[in-house]
Amino acid sequence: MKKRLSEIGVRKAYGAYRYQILMQFMTENFVLALIGGFIGFILSCCTLYIFKTWLLAGDTALRAAQNFDISIFLFLRPSIFGCIFLVCILFNMLSVFIPAFQATKKDIIYALKGE
């Protein structure tokens, strides 16, 4: 947030409200969190699919069946995914809201100086 403090100062100098600045940071962070979560989910599914015989080889029945299929529903349990997603979004929003709120409370002069 310190790197963007001068941007906050300029926006405040041009008349932006605290709410507008906070919403900009919250929206940017939310979009980045969604993109990162989606990429992470896709990469983890691909990794598990590619290395399924190595990762799941502990079971003797699975060792016997070298070519087994993994369903997407093995990865995606809607209730668990929803709860984890909501907790991650909550912590992500708090990690942005608190520093952004403190940064928008500063006077325009201090914000422009980056202090």
N, CA, C and O of each residue as an XYZ file, in Angstrom:
460
protein
N       0.819     -1.181      0.000
C       0.000      0.000      0.000
C       0.868      1.252      0.000
O       0.460      2.299     -0.502
N       2.071      1.138      0.567
C       2.964      2.298      0.580
C       3.379      2.698     -0.830
O       3.588      3.880     -1.101
N       3.499      1.733     -1.723
C       3.872      2.049     -3.103
C       2.773      2.817     -3.817
O       3.051      3.604     -4.722
N       1.541      2.599     -3.422
C       0.406      3.251     -4.091
C      -0.125      4.439     -3.304
O      -1.187      4.971     -3.629
N       0.595      4.858     -2.279
C       0.144      5.957     -1.450
C       0.081      7.268     -2.222
O      -0.830      8.069     -2.012
N       1.038      7.488     -3.109
C       0.999      8.721     -3.903
C      -0.191      8.715     -4.864
O      -0.767      9.766     -5.144
N      -0.557      7.545     -5.367
C      -1.750      7.444     -6.227
C      -2.999      7.806     -5.436
O      -3.891      8.481     -5.951
N      -3.062      7.361     -4.197
C      -4.204      7.709     -3.344
C      -4.250      9.224     -3.134
O      -5.321      9.830     -3.184
N      -3.081      9.831     -2.898
C      -3.022     11.273     -2.711
C      -3.495     12.042     -3.927
O      -4.221     13.027     -3.797
N      -3.092     11.602     -5.104
C      -3.518     12.272     -6.340
C      -5.022     12.125     -6.532
O      -5.698     13.083     -6.907
N      -5.537     10.950     -6.282
C      -6.977     10.741     -6.436
C      -7.769     11.569     -5.441
O      -8.826     12.106     -5.773
N      -7.252     11.673     -4.207
C      -7.922     12.513     -3.210
C      -7.838     13.989     -3.596
O      -8.782     14.745     -3.368
N      -6.717     14.398     -4.176
C      -6.557     15.793     -4.593
C      -7.537     16.157     -5.704
O      -7.980     17.302     -5.795
N      -7.870     15.196     -6.537
C      -8.826     15.453     -7.617
C     -10.274     15.239     -7.181
O     -11.196     15.341     -7.991
N     -10.465     14.944     -5.902
C     -11.830     14.888     -5.381
C     -12.431     13.511     -5.222
O     -13.644     13.396     -5.044
N     -11.641     12.475     -5.277
C     -12.182     11.131     -5.091
C     -12.531     10.925     -3.616
O     -11.798     11.349     -2.722
N     -13.631     10.285     -3.393
C     -14.048      9.987     -2.034
C     -13.316      8.764     -1.514
O     -12.827      7.942     -2.289
N     -13.245      8.650     -0.194
C     -12.591      7.496      0.443
C     -13.243      6.194     -0.010
O     -12.559      5.203     -0.268
N     -14.566      6.205     -0.103
C     -15.312      5.019     -0.527
C     -14.889      4.576     -1.932
O     -14.717      3.382     -2.179
N     -14.723      5.521     -2.841
C     -14.327      5.183     -4.211
C     -12.934      4.554     -4.242
O     -12.699      3.587     -4.967
N     -12.026      5.101     -3.461
C     -10.657      4.564     -3.436
C     -10.653      3.164     -2.829
O      -9.994      2.260     -3.342
N     -11.389      2.991     -1.737
C     -11.474      1.666     -1.113
C     -12.086      0.639     -2.067
O     -11.602     -0.489     -2.166
N     -13.142      1.032     -2.761
C     -13.790      0.101     -3.690
C     -12.867     -0.264     -4.854
O     -12.906     -1.391     -5.348
N     -12.044      0.678     -5.286
C     -11.092      0.361     -6.356
C     -10.115     -0.720     -5.896
O      -9.875     -1.691     -6.615
N      -9.556     -0.553     -4.704
C      -8.597     -1.532     -4.207
C      -9.262     -2.877     -3.931
O      -8.690     -3.928     -4.219
N     -10.468     -2.841     -3.374
C     -11.176     -4.091     -3.077
C     -11.530     -4.840     -4.365
O     -11.403     -6.063     -4.431
N     -11.971     -4.107     -5.379
C     -12.326     -4.746     -6.649
C     -11.103     -5.336     -7.325
O     -11.148     -6.465     -7.813
N      -9.999     -4.576     -7.360
C      -8.764     -5.101     -7.958
C      -8.313     -6.368     -7.258
O      -7.953     -7.349     -7.909
N      -8.333     -6.351     -5.939
C      -7.886     -7.506     -5.182
C      -8.815     -8.699     -5.370
O      -8.350     -9.835     -5.466
N     -10.118     -8.454     -5.423
C     -11.079     -9.534     -5.618
C     -10.880    -10.210     -6.965
O     -10.890    -11.438     -7.054
N     -10.701     -9.419     -8.007
C     -10.498     -9.982     -9.348
C      -9.207    -10.793     -9.398
O      -9.179    -11.892     -9.952
N      -8.138    -10.249     -8.818
C      -6.867    -10.984     -8.804
C      -6.975    -12.269     -7.992
O      -6.388    -13.284     -8.367
N      -7.716    -12.242     -6.883
C      -7.904    -13.448     -6.076
C      -8.693    -14.508     -6.848
O      -8.372    -15.695     -6.782
N      -9.712    -14.085     -7.570
C     -10.490    -15.039     -8.371
C      -9.645    -15.664     -9.477
O      -9.698    -16.874     -9.700
N      -8.876    -14.844    -10.156
C      -8.020    -15.363    -11.234
C      -6.977    -16.326    -10.668
O      -6.760    -17.406    -11.216
N      -6.334    -15.928     -9.566
C      -5.328    -16.794     -8.946
C      -5.918    -18.088     -8.427
O      -5.305    -19.147     -8.567
N      -7.101    -18.023     -7.828
C      -7.766    -19.229     -7.341
C      -8.152    -20.171     -8.463
O      -7.999    -21.387     -8.348
N      -8.653    -19.604     -9.548
C      -9.036    -20.421    -10.695
C      -7.817    -21.093    -11.315
O      -7.859    -22.283    -11.625
N      -6.732    -20.345    -11.499
C      -5.506    -20.919    -12.064
C      -4.947    -21.992    -11.136
O      -4.512    -23.046    -11.599
N      -4.956    -21.732     -9.826
C      -4.467    -22.717     -8.865
C      -5.294    -23.986     -8.878
O      -4.744    -25.084     -8.800
N      -6.618    -23.852     -8.976
C      -7.485    -25.024     -9.024
C      -7.236    -25.840    -10.283
O      -7.143    -27.066    -10.219
N      -7.126    -25.174    -11.424
C      -6.879    -25.868    -12.690
C      -5.524    -26.577    -12.660
O      -5.417    -27.729    -13.080
N      -4.487    -25.891    -12.162
C      -3.155    -26.509    -12.094
C      -3.132    -27.703    -11.147
O      -2.483    -28.710    -11.432
N      -3.836    -27.595    -10.020
C      -3.856    -28.734     -9.095
C      -4.607    -29.923     -9.692
O      -4.200    -31.069     -9.498
N      -5.693    -29.667    -10.411
C      -6.422    -30.760    -11.069
C      -5.564    -31.415    -12.152
O      -5.531    -32.640    -12.266
N      -4.870    -30.593    -12.948
C      -3.999    -31.138    -13.995
C      -2.846    -31.941    -13.400
O      -2.497    -33.008    -13.905
N      -2.259    -31.424    -12.327
C      -1.148    -32.131    -11.680
C      -1.604    -33.470    -11.124
O      -0.916    -34.478    -11.285
N      -2.753    -33.485    -10.473
C      -3.258    -34.739     -9.933
C      -3.606    -35.724    -11.044
O      -3.380    -36.925    -10.895
N      -4.147    -35.238    -12.144
C      -4.484    -36.128    -13.248
C      -3.229    -36.707    -13.899
O      -3.189    -37.888    -14.244
N      -2.207    -35.869    -14.065
C      -0.973    -36.336    -14.712
C      -0.217    -37.316    -13.824
O       0.283    -38.332    -14.308
N      -0.131    -37.024    -12.540
C       0.646    -37.854    -11.618
C      -0.223    -38.747    -10.752
O       0.172    -39.104     -9.642
N      -1.397    -39.115    -11.240
C      -2.333    -39.883    -10.425
C      -1.785    -41.250    -10.021
O      -2.010    -41.685     -8.892
N      -1.085    -41.927    -10.897
C      -0.572    -43.246    -10.523
C       0.533    -43.138     -9.481
O       0.657    -44.012     -8.623
N       1.323    -42.100     -9.539
C       2.395    -41.915     -8.568
C       1.861    -41.425     -7.222
O       2.297    -41.888     -6.168
N       0.909    -40.481     -7.267
C       0.373    -39.923     -6.035
C      -0.551    -40.878     -5.299
O      -0.564    -40.902     -4.068
N      -1.319    -41.659     -6.031
C      -2.306    -42.547     -5.417
C      -1.870    -44.006     -5.444
O      -2.718    -44.897     -5.392
N      -0.581    -44.268     -5.523
C      -0.088    -45.644     -5.651
C       0.023    -46.361     -4.317
O       0.468    -47.508     -4.281
N      -0.362    -45.731     -3.229
C      -0.255    -46.368     -1.925
C      -1.258    -47.487     -1.736
O      -1.006    -48.400     -0.949
N      -2.356    -47.453     -2.409
C      -3.385    -48.472     -2.283
C      -3.052    -49.640     -3.207
O      -2.739    -49.443     -4.382
N      -3.120    -50.846     -2.674
C      -2.771    -52.025     -3.488
C      -3.769    -52.235     -4.614
O      -3.390    -52.702     -5.689
N      -5.034    -51.902     -4.393
C      -6.029    -52.057     -5.459
C      -5.750    -51.069     -6.593
O      -5.950    -51.390     -7.764
N      -5.293    -49.884     -6.245
C      -4.980    -48.906     -7.279
C      -3.706    -49.288     -8.032
O      -3.572    -49.008     -9.223
N      -2.777    -49.928     -7.330
C      -1.559    -50.364     -8.002
C      -1.862    -51.424     -9.054
O      -1.211    -51.472    -10.098
N      -2.834    -52.261     -8.783
C      -3.200    -53.308     -9.732
C      -3.844    -52.712    -10.978
O      -3.630    -53.201    -12.087
N      -4.626    -51.664    -10.798
C      -5.299    -51.012    -11.926
C      -4.501    -49.768    -12.294
O      -4.763    -48.687    -11.769
N      -3.545    -49.909    -13.179
C      -2.669    -48.798    -13.539
C      -3.400    -47.699    -14.306
O      -3.030    -46.528    -14.222
N      -4.418    -48.068    -15.039
C      -5.123    -47.080    -15.850
C      -6.528    -46.882    -15.276
O      -7.487    -47.499    -15.739
N      -6.639    -46.033    -14.284
C      -7.937    -45.764    -13.686
C      -8.317    -44.314    -13.946
O      -7.455    -43.458    -14.150
N      -9.606    -44.054    -13.936
C     -10.107    -42.705    -14.201
C     -10.394    -41.991    -12.887
O     -10.826    -42.596    -11.906
N     -10.140    -40.689    -12.901
C     -10.444    -39.848    -11.748
C     -11.540    -38.885    -12.164
O     -11.406    -38.169    -13.156
N     -12.608    -38.870    -11.414
C     -13.732    -37.986    -11.702
C     -13.449    -36.592    -11.165
O     -12.744    -36.431    -10.169
N     -13.997    -35.600    -11.824
C     -13.847    -34.222    -11.352
C     -14.528    -34.039    -10.005
O     -14.144    -33.157     -9.238
N     -15.527    -34.851     -9.704
C     -16.231    -34.743     -8.433
C     -15.384    -35.241     -7.262
O     -15.732    -35.029     -6.100
N     -14.273    -35.902     -7.576
C     -13.324    -36.257     -6.533
C     -12.639    -34.998     -6.008
O     -12.294    -34.927     -4.829
N     -12.443    -34.021     -6.861
C     -11.779    -32.777     -6.482
C     -12.754    -31.732     -5.960
O     -12.447    -31.000     -5.019
N     -13.904    -31.671     -6.563
C     -14.819    -30.564     -6.316
C     -16.032    -31.031     -5.532
O     -16.978    -31.580     -6.096
N     -15.996    -30.810     -4.246
C     -17.158    -31.018     -3.391
C     -17.764    -29.639     -3.185
O     -17.145    -28.792     -2.541
N     -18.940    -29.392     -3.705
C     -19.494    -28.030     -3.686
C     -19.554    -27.393     -2.299
O     -19.242    -26.210     -2.160
N     -19.941    -28.137     -1.283
C     -20.065    -27.541      0.048
C     -18.698    -27.171      0.618
O     -18.531    -26.086      1.174
N     -17.722    -28.066      0.483
C     -16.380    -27.790      0.994
C     -15.724    -26.680      0.185
O     -15.096    -25.783      0.746
N     -15.871    -26.742     -1.130
C     -15.303    -25.706     -1.989
C     -15.904    -24.341     -1.657
O     -15.177    -23.350     -1.592
N     -17.200    -24.277     -1.449
C     -17.861    -23.016     -1.128
C     -17.391    -22.436      0.195
O     -17.131    -21.237      0.292
N     -17.283    -23.276      1.210
C     -16.820    -22.792      2.519
C     -15.386    -22.287      2.451
O     -15.080    -21.213      2.967
N     -14.514    -23.051      1.822
C     -13.115    -22.640      1.715
C     -12.996    -21.372      0.868
O     -12.204    -20.484      1.184
N     -13.771    -21.292     -0.189
C     -13.747    -20.108     -1.043
C     -14.178    -18.861     -0.264
O     -13.544    -17.812     -0.376
N     -15.241    -18.970      0.516
C     -15.721    -17.824      1.292
C     -14.702    -17.389      2.348
O     -14.496    -16.193      2.552
N     -14.071    -18.342      3.011
C     -13.057    -17.997      4.015
C     -11.860    -17.320      3.350
O     -11.339    -16.335      3.873
N     -11.427    -17.832      2.220
C     -10.297    -17.221      1.505
C     -10.626    -15.807      1.045
O      -9.796    -14.907      1.174
N     -11.813    -15.602      0.515
C     -12.217    -14.268      0.070
C     -12.313    -13.321      1.265
O     -11.919    -12.159      1.163
N     -12.833    -13.804      2.395
C     -12.935    -12.963      3.587
C     -11.556    -12.503      4.058
O     -11.350    -11.315      4.304
N     -10.612    -13.437      4.186
C      -9.269    -13.070      4.620
C      -8.573    -12.177      3.595
O      -7.838    -11.260      3.964
N      -8.802    -12.440      2.330
C      -8.202    -11.633      1.280
C      -8.737    -10.205      1.330
O      -7.971     -9.250      1.197
N     -10.032    -10.056      1.521
C     -10.623     -8.726      1.582
C     -10.150     -7.970      2.827
O      -9.898     -6.767      2.764
N     -10.031     -8.670      3.952
C      -9.530     -8.014      5.157
C      -8.077     -7.590      5.004
O      -7.672     -6.543      5.508
N      -7.304     -8.399      4.316
C      -5.890     -8.056      4.140
C      -5.704     -6.846      3.237
O      -4.640     -6.227      3.251
N      -6.710     -6.499      2.460
C      -6.641     -5.302      1.625
C      -7.379     -4.149      2.290
O      -6.923     -3.007      2.236
N      -8.500     -4.434      2.908
C      -9.327     -3.369      3.459
C      -8.611     -2.598      4.567
O      -8.638     -1.368      4.583
N      -7.979     -3.307      5.481
C      -7.344     -2.643      6.622
C      -6.225     -1.696      6.179
O      -6.241     -0.536      6.591
N      -5.242     -2.129      5.354
C      -4.218     -1.166      4.919
C      -4.770     -0.053      4.031
O      -4.311      1.086      4.113
N      -5.741     -0.367      3.190
C      -6.304      0.667      2.316
C      -7.088      1.690      3.132
O      -7.044      2.885      2.840
N      -7.798      1.227      4.144
C      -8.555      2.136      4.990
C      -7.612      3.075      5.742
O      -7.877      4.271      5.855
N      -6.512      2.524      6.253
C      -5.533      3.354      6.949
C      -4.862      4.337      5.997
O      -4.576      5.473      6.377
N      -4.612      3.912      4.779
C      -3.962      4.798      3.810
C      -4.890      5.924      3.373
O      -4.425      7.035      3.119
N      -6.174      5.666      3.282
C      -7.098      6.717      2.852
C      -7.411      7.703      3.961
O      -7.962      8.772      3.696
N      -7.074      7.370      5.194
C      -7.281      8.303      6.304
C      -6.222      9.396      6.347
O      -6.427     10.421      6.996
N      -5.105      9.199      5.674
C      -4.018     10.177      5.711
C      -4.411     11.441      4.970
O      -5.225     11.416      4.047
N      -3.815     12.547      5.393
C      -4.041     13.818      4.709
C      -3.444     13.757      3.300
O      -2.543     12.965      3.023
N      -3.959     14.597      2.434
C      -3.528     14.600      1.032
C      -2.031     14.889      0.923
O      -1.338     14.269      0.116
N      -1.544     15.800      1.706
C      -0.118     16.183      1.621
C       0.787     15.009      1.964
O       1.777     14.760      1.275
N       0.441     14.276      3.049
C       1.269     13.139      3.441
C       1.140     11.991      2.436
O       2.094     11.254      2.188
N      -0.039     11.860      1.875
C      -0.230     10.808      0.880
C       0.569     11.099     -0.391
O       1.145     10.190     -0.989
N       0.603     12.370     -0.800
C       1.367     12.726     -1.996
C       2.860     12.538     -1.777
O       3.576     12.161     -2.705
N       3.338     12.791     -0.571
C       4.748     12.591     -0.267
C       5.087     11.112     -0.135
O       6.252     10.733     -0.254
N       4.097     10.284      0.107
C       4.329      8.856      0.275
C       4.748      8.495      1.682
O       5.406      7.475      1.888
N       4.381      9.310      2.649
C       4.750      9.063      4.049
C       3.648      8.352      4.786
O       3.786      8.064      5.975
